[in-house]
Amino acid sequence: MNTALMELAVETLETPALTKAQLADLLFEQIGLNKRESKDMIDAFFDRVTESLVDGTDVKISGFGNFQIRTKAPRPGRNPRTGEPVSIEARRVVTFHASPKLKELVQANAEPVSGA
């Protein structure tokens, strides 16, 4: 296994998600912003996305996907431990729908699932 793949495999084991710190490092390395500017830019981006969603405005990122706010109506539910009926209150949730371009890229790079 070449060194780059081994480093990626080790990093994947240690950090199973892409973090804001990693995104800031990419801006630093690839665009040349200083580390503080990179962190501030990533924070500003996510702050703006968050503000929009909290305000009830959908966020559309071309070629990536859409974050949408959906209001769920109140409904009857059941406590899974006790089986006791409970009322689930109305709430707002964020949903994400990947763009066709993102879906195509993910599918093209999908590893086949082996049957057990």
Summary of the structure (lengths in Angstrom):
residues: 116
radius of gyration: 20.1
end to end distance: 26.2
largest distance: 57.7
contacts: 226
relative contact order: 0.09
helix: 46%
strand: 23%
